Amino acid sequence: MELVPRLLDVIESDILPLTAQGVAAGNKVFGAALLRKSDLSLVLAGTNAETRNPLFHGEISTLNQFYEIADRPATRDLLFLSTHEPCTLCMSAITWAGFDNYYYLFSHEDSRDSFAIPHDLRILKELFGLDPGGYRRTNAFWTAHGIRDLADEEPEPRRGDLHDRIARIARRYQELSEQYQESKPGSGIPLS
């Protein structure tokens, strides 16, 4: 099974339906999933649950579910998939949980520009003095992988097919983002 198509499968088939339900309940569009490195099988998928707790970002919510699994696999044996480039809270959680990787589809800039959620970049700048992309994507703890970058490395026509698929997924996320933006007033989420 090839990595990029499989990651897109999981986003489209497993995370997006959960996110649609979450957005209908007033949550943001962020979600995550854990896959086995050995065969790319899904361990679990989750989505943002900030209306319950503002700390339950998509990644945090997914990690909470993961730690409820009695016989869970070791994090070193898993891929961490995030629909959006993790914020500093989620990067820290991924680190503390022991993952050596994460993959994301939408960048911090996409979150700001396409989804009207600028907080990740503002926090990176205000707390750490980092401009967009300023953190180390390869460090002593993990390596971050942009799915679009991985798709760019594919030969044609596969590259074009992957980017067409990414565009289709992005359109669905844009629809959900618009739905979320309409429900923001009065949501009670501190950084909505």
LUMTOR-489767 format. One line per field, with one value per atom (N, C-alpha, C, CB): residue in one letter; atom name; x, y, z; residue number from 1. Coordinates in steps of 0.02 Angstrom, whole numbers, plus 50000, padded with zeros to 5 digits. Glycine has a CB too. Example, Ala and Ser with C-alpha at 12.3 -4.5 7.8 and 13.67 -1.06 7.14 Angstrom:
BEGIN
fifi: (A|A|A|A|S|S|S|S)
gunu: (N|CA|C|CB|N|CA|C|CB)
u: (50660|50615|50660|50565|50642|50684|50645|50704)
v: (49716|49775|49835|49776|49888|49947|50002|49970)
w: (50390|50390|50390|50452|50354|50357|50394|50286)
sedo: (1|1|1|1|2|2|2|2)
***
This chain:
BEGIN
fifi: (M|M|M|M|E|E|E|E|L|L|L|L|V|V|V|V|P|P|P|P|R|R|R|R|L|L|L|L|L|L|L|L|D|D|D|D|V|V|V|V|I|I|I|I|E|E|E|E|S|S|S|S|D|D|D|D|I|I|I|I|L|L|L|L|P|P|P|P|L|L|L|L|T|T|T|T|A|A|A|A|Q|Q|Q|Q|G|G|G|G|V|V|V|V|A|A|A|A|A|A|A|A|G|G|G|G|N|N|N|N|K|K|K|K|V|V|V|V|F|F|F|F|G|G|G|G|A|A|A|A|A|A|A|A|L|L|L|L|L|L|L|L|R|R|R|R|K|K|K|K|S|S|S|S|D|D|D|D|L|L|L|L|S|S|S|S|L|L|L|L|V|V|V|V|L|L|L|L|A|A|A|A|G|G|G|G|T|T|T|T|N|N|N|N|A|A|A|A|E|E|E|E|T|T|T|T|R|R|R|R|N|N|N|N|P|P|P|P|L|L|L|L|F|F|F|F|H|H|H|H|G|G|G|G|E|E|E|E|I|I|I|I|S|S|S|S|T|T|T|T|L|L|L|L|N|N|N|N|Q|Q|Q|Q|F|F|F|F|Y|Y|Y|Y|E|E|E|E|I|I|I|I|A|A|A|A|D|D|D|D|R|R|R|R|P|P|P|P|A|A|A|A|T|T|T|T|R|R|R|R|D|D|D|D|L|L|L|L|L|L|L|L|F|F|F|F|L|L|L|L|S|S|S|S|T|T|T|T|H|H|H|H|E|E|E|E|P|P|P|P|C|C|C|C|T|T|T|T|L|L|L|L|C|C|C|C|M|M|M|M|S|S|S|S|A|A|A|A|I|I|I|I|T|T|T|T|W|W|W|W|A|A|A|A|G|G|G|G|F|F|F|F|D|D|D|D|N|N|N|N|Y|Y|Y|Y|Y|Y|Y|Y|Y|Y|Y|Y|L|L|L|L|F|F|F|F|S|S|S|S|H|H|H|H|E|E|E|E|D|D|D|D|S|S|S|S|R|R|R|R|D|D|D|D|S|S|S|S|F|F|F|F|A|A|A|A|I|I|I|I|P|P|P|P|H|H|H|H|D|D|D|D|L|L|L|L|R|R|R|R|I|I|I|I|L|L|L|L|K|K|K|K|E|E|E|E|L|L|L|L|F|F|F|F|G|G|G|G|L|L|L|L|D|D|D|D|P|P|P|P|G|G|G|G|G|G|G|G|Y|Y|Y|Y|R|R|R|R|R|R|R|R|T|T|T|T|N|N|N|N|A|A|A|A|F|F|F|F|W|W|W|W|T|T|T|T|A|A|A|A|H|H|H|H|G|G|G|G|I|I|I|I|R|R|R|R|D|D|D|D|L|L|L|L|A|A|A|A|D|D|D|D|E|E|E|E|E|E|E|E|P|P|P|P|E|E|E|E|P|P|P|P|R|R|R|R|R|R|R|R|G|G|G|G|D|D|D|D|L|L|L|L|H|H|H|H|D|D|D|D|R|R|R|R|I|I|I|I|A|A|A|A|R|R|R|R|I|I|I|I|A|A|A|A|R|R|R|R|R|R|R|R|Y|Y|Y|Y|Q|Q|Q|Q|E|E|E|E|L|L|L|L|S|S|S|S|E|E|E|E|Q|Q|Q|Q|Y|Y|Y|Y|Q|Q|Q|Q|E|E|E|E|S|S|S|S|K|K|K|K|P|P|P|P|G|G|G|G|S|S|S|S|G|G|G|G|I|I|I|I|P|P|P|P|L|L|L|L|S|S|S|S)
gunu: (N|CA|C|CB|N|CA|C|CB|N|CA|C|CB|N|CA|C|CB|N|CA|C|CB|N|CA|C|CB|N|CA|C|CB|N|CA|C|CB|N|CA|C|CB|N|CA|C|CB|N|CA|C|CB|N|CA|C|CB|N|CA|C|CB|N|CA|C|CB|N|CA|C|CB|N|CA|C|CB|N|CA|C|CB|N|CA|C|CB|N|CA|C|CB|N|CA|C|CB|N|CA|C|CB|N|CA|C|CB|N|CA|C|CB|N|CA|C|CB|N|CA|C|CB|N|CA|C|CB|N|CA|C|CB|N|CA|C|CB|N|CA|C|CB|N|CA|C|CB|N|CA|C|CB|N|CA|C|CB|N|CA|C|CB|N|CA|C|CB|N|CA|C|CB|N|CA|C|CB|N|CA|C|CB|N|CA|C|CB|N|CA|C|CB|N|CA|C|CB|N|CA|C|CB|N|CA|C|CB|N|CA|C|CB|N|CA|C|CB|N|CA|C|CB|N|CA|C|CB|N|CA|C|CB|N|CA|C|CB|N|CA|C|CB|N|CA|C|CB|N|CA|C|CB|N|CA|C|CB|N|CA|C|CB|N|CA|C|CB|N|CA|C|CB|N|CA|C|CB|N|CA|C|CB|N|CA|C|CB|N|CA|C|CB|N|CA|C|CB|N|CA|C|CB|N|CA|C|CB|N|CA|C|CB|N|CA|C|CB|N|CA|C|CB|N|CA|C|CB|N|CA|C|CB|N|CA|C|CB|N|CA|C|CB|N|CA|C|CB|N|CA|C|CB|N|CA|C|CB|N|CA|C|CB|N|CA|C|CB|N|CA|C|CB|N|CA|C|CB|N|CA|C|CB|N|CA|C|CB|N|CA|C|CB|N|CA|C|CB|N|CA|C|CB|N|CA|C|CB|N|CA|C|CB|N|CA|C|CB|N|CA|C|CB|N|CA|C|CB|N|CA|C|CB|N|CA|C|CB|N|CA|C|CB|N|CA|C|CB|N|CA|C|CB|N|CA|C|CB|N|CA|C|CB|N|CA|C|CB|N|CA|C|CB|N|CA|C|CB|N|CA|C|CB|N|CA|C|CB|N|CA|C|CB|N|CA|C|CB|N|CA|C|CB|N|CA|C|CB|N|CA|C|CB|N|CA|C|CB|N|CA|C|CB|N|CA|C|CB|N|CA|C|CB|N|CA|C|CB|N|CA|C|CB|N|CA|C|CB|N|CA|C|CB|N|CA|C|CB|N|CA|C|CB|N|CA|C|CB|N|CA|C|CB|N|CA|C|CB|N|CA|C|CB|N|CA|C|CB|N|CA|C|CB|N|CA|C|CB|N|CA|C|CB|N|CA|C|CB|N|CA|C|CB|N|CA|C|CB|N|CA|C|CB|N|CA|C|CB|N|CA|C|CB|N|CA|C|CB|N|CA|C|CB|N|CA|C|CB|N|CA|C|CB|N|CA|C|CB|N|CA|C|CB|N|CA|C|CB|N|CA|C|CB|N|CA|C|CB|N|CA|C|CB|N|CA|C|CB|N|CA|C|CB|N|CA|C|CB|N|CA|C|CB|N|CA|C|CB|N|CA|C|CB|N|CA|C|CB|N|CA|C|CB|N|CA|C|CB|N|CA|C|CB|N|CA|C|CB|N|CA|C|CB|N|CA|C|CB|N|CA|C|CB|N|CA|C|CB|N|CA|C|CB|N|CA|C|CB|N|CA|C|CB|N|CA|C|CB|N|CA|C|CB|N|CA|C|CB|N|CA|C|CB|N|CA|C|CB|N|CA|C|CB|N|CA|C|CB|N|CA|C|CB|N|CA|C|CB|N|CA|C|CB|N|CA|C|CB|N|CA|C|CB|N|CA|C|CB|N|CA|C|CB|N|CA|C|CB|N|CA|C|CB|N|CA|C|CB|N|CA|C|CB|N|CA|C|CB|N|CA|C|CB|N|CA|C|CB|N|CA|C|CB|N|CA|C|CB|N|CA|C|CB|N|CA|C|CB|N|CA|C|CB|N|CA|C|CB|N|CA|C|CB|N|CA|C|CB|N|CA|C|CB|N|CA|C|CB|N|CA|C|CB|N|CA|C|CB|N|CA|C|CB|N|CA|C|CB|N|CA|C|CB|N|CA|C|CB)
u: (50042|50000|50045|49952|50029|50070|50048|50067|50097|50086|50038|50151|50052|50011|49939|50041|49926|49856|49821|49851|49857|49827|49811|49874|49856|49843|49781|49904|49776|49717|49654|49727|49659|49602|49576|49621|49622|49603|49571|49664|49600|49570|49499|49613|49493|49428|49376|49438|49395|49346|49336|49367|49387|49382|49379|49442|49421|49422|49366|49489|49358|49308|49237|49307|49212|49145|49139|49124|49191|49191|49193|49251|49232|49238|49172|49294|49137|49072|49024|49041|49025|48984|49007|48987|49073|49100|49083|49174|49089|49072|48998|49091|48956|48884|48870|48846|48916|48909|48946|48936|48976|49008|49084|48981|49115|49188|49223|49206|49288|49330|49341|49398|49374|49381|49442|49383|49475|49537|49525|49584|49562|49556|49623|49504|49624|49686|49670|49730|49722|49716|49784|49688|49782|49843|49840|49849|49896|49902|49964|49905|49959|50018|50068|49997|50131|50184|50191|50251|50180|50192|50147|50183|50083|50037|49989|49998|49998|49957|49884|49962|49871|49803|49785|49794|49723|49698|49691|49631|49719|49709|49648|49772|49646|49587|49590|49579|49532|49526|49487|49492|49501|49465|49459|49501|49424|49414|49410|49350|49410|49408|49346|49411|49356|49300|49304|49300|49321|49331|49269|49359|49210|49151|49144|49088|49175|49178|49233|49188|49291|49350|49394|49389|49413|49452|49521|49460|49543|49606|49599|49637|49537|49526|49529|49458|49588|49601|49596|49672|49595|49588|49640|49591|49702|49757|49750|49824|49733|49727|49669|49718|49613|49555|49572|49496|49608|49628|49676|49662|49724|49770|49733|49825|49684|49645|49610|49593|49581|49549|49601|49514|49660|49713|49732|49774|49738|49760|49704|49786|49644|49590|49590|49523|49629|49633|49675|49666|49647|49680|49745|49633|49742|49800|49825|49782|49844|49863|49935|49857|49947|50015|50062|50015|50127|50177|50177|50247|50185|50185|50242|50190|50297|50353|50333|50414|50279|50256|50200|50232|50186|50129|50149|50078|50107|50110|50056|50100|50072|50023|50003|50052|49939|49911|49867|49872|49880|49840|49814|49882|49751|49725|49758|49649|49774|49804|49870|49756|49918|49982|49970|50029|49995|49979|50003|50011|49963|49982|50035|49919|50059|50111|50087|50137|50024|49996|49999|49923|49976|49973|50042|49929|50087|50156|50186|50200|50174|50200|50169|50187|50104|50071|50098|49994|50108|50136|50205|50140|50244|50311|50307|50348|50267|50262|50235|50217|50193|50166|50217|50104|50272|50326|50323|50324|50284|50283|50347|50220|50373|50433|50417|50483|50353|50332|50263|50331|50248|50178|50174|50150|50115|50099|50039|50085|50039|49983|49966|49998|49902|49881|49882|49810|49850|49845|49896|49773|49930|49981|49951|50030|49993|49970|49943|50029|49976|49953|49884|50003|49872|49806|49754|49806|49772|49724|49706|49755|49756|49743|49704|49809|49729|49704|49641|49756|49636|49579|49525|49602|49544|49496|49483|49521|49512|49501|49516|49429|49568|49589|49664|49574|49680|49750|49789|49750|49759|49788|49856|49741|49865|49928|49986|49925|49979|50033|50042|50020|49988|49994|50030|49924|50014|50047|50121|50012|50137|50207|50246|50213|50216|50249|50253|50212|50197|50195|50234|50123|50229|50262|50335|50225|50350|50416|50454|50409|50423|50456|50468|50521|50428|50438|50391|50428|50418|50378|50350|50420|50301|50273|50328|50226|50322|50371|50435|50387|50437|50499|50520|50492|50478|50499|50537|50438|50574|50613|50569|50673|50559|50517|50553|50496|50618|50657|50697|50704|50687|50720|50733|50677|50756|50775|50715|50809|50654|50594|50557|50549|50546|50505|50523|50431|50495|50499|50428|50539|50416|50351|50353|50332|50298|50294|50231|50294|50238|50180|50158|50197|50095|50070|50074|49997|50062|50068|50140|50045|50188|50259|50274|50305|50248|50258|50226|50230|50167|50134|50175|50063|50208|50249|50308|50275|50330|50387|50368|50418|50304|50281|50288|50207|50301|50304|50234|50339|50232|50168|50151|50172|50090|50029|50005|49974|50040|50019|50017|50068|50067|50068|50004|50130|49986|49925|49863|49918|49859|49802|49798|49808|49855|49856|49834|49926|49858|49840|49766|49884|49739|49666|49627|49648|49650|49616|49622|49647|49680|49690|49643|49763|49636|49590|49518|49596|49498|49430|49420|49416|49469|49465|49464|49524|49505|49507|49440|49562|49406|49340|49291|49312|49294|49249|49266|49254|49331|49350|49330|49426|49332|49311|49236|49325|49196|49124|49114|49088|49150|49144|49169|49183|49221|49247|49195|49312|49162|49109|49053|49082|49035|48984|49007|48968|49069|49097|49097|49168|49120|49124|49055|49154|49003|48935|48913|48886|48940|48918|48962|48916|49017|49065|49036|49120|48998|48974|48937|48929|48958|48924|48945|48851|48998|49019|49050|49068|49078|49110|49181|49070|49207|49276|49320|49286|49370|49410|49442|49462|49475|49505|49466|49581|49407|49364|49378|49290)
v: (49941|50000|50062|50000|50109|50169|50221|50196|50257|50302|50359|50329|50401|50461|50443|50503|50397|50379|50352|50327|50314|50287|50342|50235|50390|50446|50485|50493|50496|50531|50489|50547|50423|50378|50388|50304|50388|50393|50461|50382|50514|50580|50581|50635|50557|50561|50514|50545|50453|50402|50397|50336|50413|50402|50467|50362|50516|50578|50625|50613|50635|50684|50671|50684|50609|50599|50618|50526|50604|50624|50700|50593|50731|50804|50837|50827|50809|50837|50835|50797|50780|50776|50827|50705|50834|50882|50953|50874|50971|51039|51052|51049|51003|51011|51026|50949|51003|51016|51079|50956|51116|51179|51177|51205|51121|51113|51133|51041|51146|51164|51103|51192|51116|51065|51020|51099|51021|50983|50911|51017|50864|50794|50759|50759|50696|50658|50583|50674|50545|50472|50441|50446|50380|50341|50279|50322|50265|50207|50167|50230|50103|50060|50072|49985|50079|50086|50024|50102|49967|49903|49892|49846|49909|49895|49953|49833|50010|50070|50058|50095|50008|49997|50049|49925|50066|50117|50089|50144|50125|50109|50146|50126|50211|50251|50319|50258|50349|50417|50458|50418|50523|50567|50637|50571|50679|50747|50795|50752|50858|50911|50905|50979|50916|50914|50973|50847|51032|51091|51116|51146|51099|51122|51087|51109|51029|50994|51021|50919|51035|51060|51095|51001|51158|51195|51164|51266|51118|51084|51024|51063|51003|50943|50959|50912|50981|50990|50921|51023|50918|50854|50804|50864|50826|50782|50760|50815|50806|50791|50743|50855|50757|50713|50643|50742|50637|50572|50537|50580|50574|50544|50521|50594|50559|50537|50471|50591|50464|50401|50344|50408|50360|50309|50282|50339|50326|50304|50269|50362|50267|50228|50156|50261|50141|50074|50031|50074|49976|49933|49903|49878|49877|49843|49884|49770|49945|49990|49975|50063|49986|49976|50031|49975|50019|50069|50126|50037|50186|50244|50240|50309|50208|50202|50161|50170|50123|50081|50113|50015|50177|50210|50273|50228|50289|50353|50397|50345|50460|50508|50551|50552|50550|50588|50643|50542|50704|50761|50796|50810|50815|50848|50915|50857|50950|51016|51014|51071|51052|51056|51070|51110|51029|51036|51103|50979|51128|51187|51168|51220|51217|51203|51156|51268|51163|51117|51045|51137|51036|50968|50941|50969|50985|50962|50936|51019|50972|50950|50884|51003|50877|50814|50755|50820|50766|50714|50695|50738|50744|50733|50694|50800|50718|50685|50614|50725|50601|50533|50485|50536|50512|50469|50454|50406|50491|50480|50508|50513|50474|50499|50533|50442|50546|50573|50605|50519|50648|50664|50687|50719|50675|50693|50740|50630|50791|50837|50857|50900|50874|50894|50970|50868|51006|51078|51112|51103|51163|51198|51249|51234|51277|51331|51389|51356|51403|51457|51441|51469|51378|51358|51369|51284|51351|51361|51435|51336|51478|51550|51575|51589|51559|51589|51557|51587|51491|51456|51440|51393|51434|51413|51465|51350|51526|51583|51566|51606|51526|51508|51524|51431|51587|51610|51596|51683|51562|51558|51523|51523|51470|51433|51478|51374|51517|51562|51618|51590|51644|51697|51673|51724|51612|51585|51572|51519|51544|51532|51598|51498|51651|51717|51749|51763|51751|51787|51752|51795|51686|51650|51633|51587|51618|51592|51635|51523|51687|51730|51697|51754|51647|51609|51633|51535|51643|51658|51592|51695|51597|51535|51488|51552|51425|51375|51378|51383|51417|51429|51375|51491|51326|51273|51219|51243|51178|51125|51065|51105|51051|50994|50927|51001|50930|50871|50891|50847|50854|50871|50806|50920|50812|50753|50709|50775|50735|50698|50667|50743|50706|50683|50718|50692|50692|50724|50737|50680|50799|50819|50813|50892|50788|50778|50811|50702|50856|50885|50838|50955|50819|50772|50802|50752|50867|50899|50895|50972|50905|50899|50828|50918|50778|50709|50696|50661|50724|50716|50749|50746|50806|50840|50797|50906|50751|50708|50650|50680|50640|50585|50604|50567|50555|50569|50581|50511|50615|50623|50557|50682|50539|50577|50568|50556|50527|50513|50578|50463|50621|50684|50724|50725|50730|50767|50736|50772|50670|50634|50647|50558|50644|50657|50728|50644|50776|50845|50858|50892|50823|50827|50801|50787|50747|50718|50765|50649|50793|50841|50900|50865|50924|50981|50963|51003|50901|50879|50878|50809|50851|50849|50920|50809|50964|51034|51068|51073|51053|51083|51061|51063|50998|50974|51008|50897|51015|51050|51123|51044|51154|51223|51230|51250|51182|51183|51177|51125|51132|51123|51185|51061|51216|51277|51333|51300|51340|51391|51377|51393|51314|51295|51313|51219|51297|51314|51389|51285|51427|51500|51531|51532|51502|51527|51513|51495|51460|51441|51469|51366|51503|51527|51573|51562|51623|51669|51631|51722|51642|51610|51539|51612|51515|51445|51432|51426|51483|51474|51449|51427|51439|51418|51481|51381|51482|51542|51570|51527|51529|51552|51522|51532|51547|51519|51552|51527)
w: (50000|50000|50000|50061|49958|49952|50002|49881|50029|50085|50070|50108|50021|50010|49994|49954|49948|49936|49999|49881|50039|50100|50150|50132|50158|50204|50180|50209|50116|50089|50098|50015|50090|50103|50174|50092|50222|50293|50307|50339|50279|50289|50261|50255|50200|50165|50194|50092|50210|50231|50306|50204|50345|50417|50457|50440|50440|50480|50458|50473|50393|50369|50395|50294|50395|50422|50496|50413|50535|50606|50613|50643|50570|50571|50552|50524|50504|50485|50545|50426|50583|50643|50695|50673|50703|50751|50734|50756|50671|50649|50661|50574|50648|50661|50735|50639|50778|50850|50872|50890|50824|50840|50847|50902|50830|50835|50771|50853|50778|50721|50675|50745|50618|50565|50572|50499|50627|50634|50657|50684|50628|50647|50641|50604|50664|50664|50661|50726|50647|50647|50662|50579|50685|50698|50654|50773|50620|50576|50594|50501|50584|50595|50539|50598|50558|50507|50464|50541|50493|50459|50398|50507|50404|50349|50335|50365|50368|50360|50378|50289|50419|50442|50495|50471|50497|50542|50613|50518|50661|50732|50757|50774|50744|50761|50728|50836|50721|50695|50745|50624|50746|50791|50761|50859|50797|50774|50833|50731|50817|50867|50911|50832|50976|51024|51071|51064|51044|51086|51121|51043|51097|51133|51200|51090|51207|51271|51315|51261|51284|51320|51268|51356|51279|51229|51215|51251|51256|51244|51199|51310|51184|51144|51069|51161|51047|50976|50944|50964|50878|50844|50865|50770|50871|50891|50963|50880|51007|51079|51090|51121|51057|51063|51040|51022|50985|50958|51007|50890|51034|51083|51145|51103|51168|51226|51212|51246|51153|51134|51131|51066|51104|51098|51167|51063|51216|51282|51321|51321|51293|51322|51296|51309|51244|51216|51264|51143|51285|51335|51307|51357|51247|51218|51158|51196|51172|51118|51095|51140|51030|51004|51030|50927|51025|51045|50994|51050|51018|50973|50922|51013|50939|50892|50830|50926|50836|50781|50740|50809|50754|50723|50684|50776|50636|50601|50632|50524|50643|50667|50608|50726|50592|50535|50562|50487|50541|50561|50499|50605|50499|50440|50429|50446|50484|50481|50520|50509|50498|50533|50607|50501|50651|50722|50751|50761|50798|50835|50887|50869|50924|50973|51029|51004|51050|51100|51073|51117|51012|50984|50967|50922|50943|50931|50997|50903|51050|51115|51137|51169|51126|51145|51104|51135|51039|50996|51022|50923|51042|51069|51135|51080|51182|51247|51242|51293|51191|51182|51151|51138|51124|51098|51024|51135|50986|50913|50883|50881|50833|50799|50732|50789|50720|50656|50663|50602|50615|50600|50528|50649|50499|50430|50433|50386|50391|50390|50318|50432|50306|50240|50232|50226|50277|50271|50317|50287|50291|50329|50377|50281|50420|50464|50422|50509|50366|50322|50294|50265|50276|50253|50307|50230|50369|50425|50430|50491|50423|50427|50366|50434|50306|50245|50217|50193|50221|50191|50242|50159|50306|50357|50410|50389|50402|50447|50520|50441|50530|50598|50603|50615|50623|50622|50686|50610|50734|50801|50803|50846|50763|50764|50747|50715|50693|50673|50724|50603|50750|50800|50862|50819|50885|50944|50931|50967|50873|50856|50856|50787|50830|50827|50896|50778|50931|50995|51050|51017|51055|51109|51094|51123|51031|51014|50964|50988|50938|50889|50822|50917|50805|50744|50689|50756|50630|50571|50544|50518|50498|50470|50445|50412|50465|50446|50486|50375|50538|50575|50624|50611|50637|50683|50644|50720|50679|50647|50632|50692|50569|50549|50558|50477|50564|50583|50644|50524|50698|50761|50799|50803|50860|50900|50918|50964|50912|50932|50873|50970|50820|50765|50700|50781|50647|50581|50558|50529|50537|50510|50434|50533|50406|50333|50307|50316|50260|50226|50170|50197|50170|50120|50050|50136|50044|49978|49953|49981|49998|49979|49954|50038|49990|49969|49901|50021|49889|49824|49769|49826|49785|49735|49712|49764|49754|49737|49690|49800|49680|49638|49564|49654|49520|49448|49420|49410|49364|49328|49294|49276|49284|49300|49372|49253|49410|49479|49521|49512|49512|49550|49537|49530|49475|49458|49487|49383|49485|49515|49590|49501|49624|49696|49711|49726|49673|49685|49669|49644|49619|49606|49667|49542|49694|49752|49813|49769|49823|49877|49868|49881|49807|49793|49810|49719|49794|49811|49886|49781|49923|49996|50024|50026|49995|50018|50009|49981|49954|49943|49998|49874|50017|50071|50137|50078|50151|50212|50210|50223|50151|50145|50161|50073|50138|50154|50229|50117|50261|50333|50370|50356|50345|50376|50373|50341|50317|50311|50360|50239|50368|50416|50487|50411|50503|50569|50580|50577|50530|50538|50552|50475|50523|50536|50607|50487|50638|50705|50760|50711|50743|50793|50846|50758|50827|50879|50934|50849|50994|51051|51064|51040|51030|51039|51107|50985|51138|51203|51197|51245|51137|51127|51132|51058|51177|51187|51124|51238|51084|51021|50963|51018|50952|50899|50833|50916)
sedo: (1|1|1|1|2|2|2|2|3|3|3|3|4|4|4|4|5|5|5|5|6|6|6|6|7|7|7|7|8|8|8|8|9|9|9|9|10|10|10|10|11|11|11|11|12|12|12|12|13|13|13|13|14|14|14|14|15|15|15|15|16|16|16|16|17|17|17|17|18|18|18|18|19|19|19|19|20|20|20|20|21|21|21|21|22|22|22|22|23|23|23|23|24|24|24|24|25|25|25|25|26|26|26|26|27|27|27|27|28|28|28|28|29|29|29|29|30|30|30|30|31|31|31|31|32|32|32|32|33|33|33|33|34|34|34|34|35|35|35|35|36|36|36|36|37|37|37|37|38|38|38|38|39|39|39|39|40|40|40|40|41|41|41|41|42|42|42|42|43|43|43|43|44|44|44|44|45|45|45|45|46|46|46|46|47|47|47|47|48|48|48|48|49|49|49|49|50|50|50|50|51|51|51|51|52|52|52|52|53|53|53|53|54|54|54|54|55|55|55|55|56|56|56|56|57|57|57|57|58|58|58|58|59|59|59|59|60|60|60|60|61|61|61|61|62|62|62|62|63|63|63|63|64|64|64|64|65|65|65|65|66|66|66|66|67|67|67|67|68|68|68|68|69|69|69|69|70|70|70|70|71|71|71|71|72|72|72|72|73|73|73|73|74|74|74|74|75|75|75|75|76|76|76|76|77|77|77|77|78|78|78|78|79|79|79|79|80|80|80|80|81|81|81|81|82|82|82|82|83|83|83|83|84|84|84|84|85|85|85|85|86|86|86|86|87|87|87|87|88|88|88|88|89|89|89|89|90|90|90|90|91|91|91|91|92|92|92|92|93|93|93|93|94|94|94|94|95|95|95|95|96|96|96|96|97|97|97|97|98|98|98|98|99|99|99|99|100|100|100|100|101|101|101|101|102|102|102|102|103|103|103|103|104|104|104|104|105|105|105|105|106|106|106|106|107|107|107|107|108|108|108|108|109|109|109|109|110|110|110|110|111|111|111|111|112|112|112|112|113|113|113|113|114|114|114|114|115|115|115|115|116|116|116|116|117|117|117|117|118|118|118|118|119|119|119|119|120|120|120|120|121|121|121|121|122|122|122|122|123|123|123|123|124|124|124|124|125|125|125|125|126|126|126|126|127|127|127|127|128|128|128|128|129|129|129|129|130|130|130|130|131|131|131|131|132|132|132|132|133|133|133|133|134|134|134|134|135|135|135|135|136|136|136|136|137|137|137|137|138|138|138|138|139|139|139|139|140|140|140|140|141|141|141|141|142|142|142|142|143|143|143|143|144|144|144|144|145|145|145|145|146|146|146|146|147|147|147|147|148|148|148|148|149|149|149|149|150|150|150|150|151|151|151|151|152|152|152|152|153|153|153|153|154|154|154|154|155|155|155|155|156|156|156|156|157|157|157|157|158|158|158|158|159|159|159|159|160|160|160|160|161|161|161|161|162|162|162|162|163|163|163|163|164|164|164|164|165|165|165|165|166|166|166|166|167|167|167|167|168|168|168|168|169|169|169|169|170|170|170|170|171|171|171|171|172|172|172|172|173|173|173|173|174|174|174|174|175|175|175|175|176|176|176|176|177|177|177|177|178|178|178|178|179|179|179|179|180|180|180|180|181|181|181|181|182|182|182|182|183|183|183|183|184|184|184|184|185|185|185|185|186|186|186|186|187|187|187|187|188|188|188|188|189|189|189|189|190|190|190|190|191|191|191|191|192|192|192|192)
***
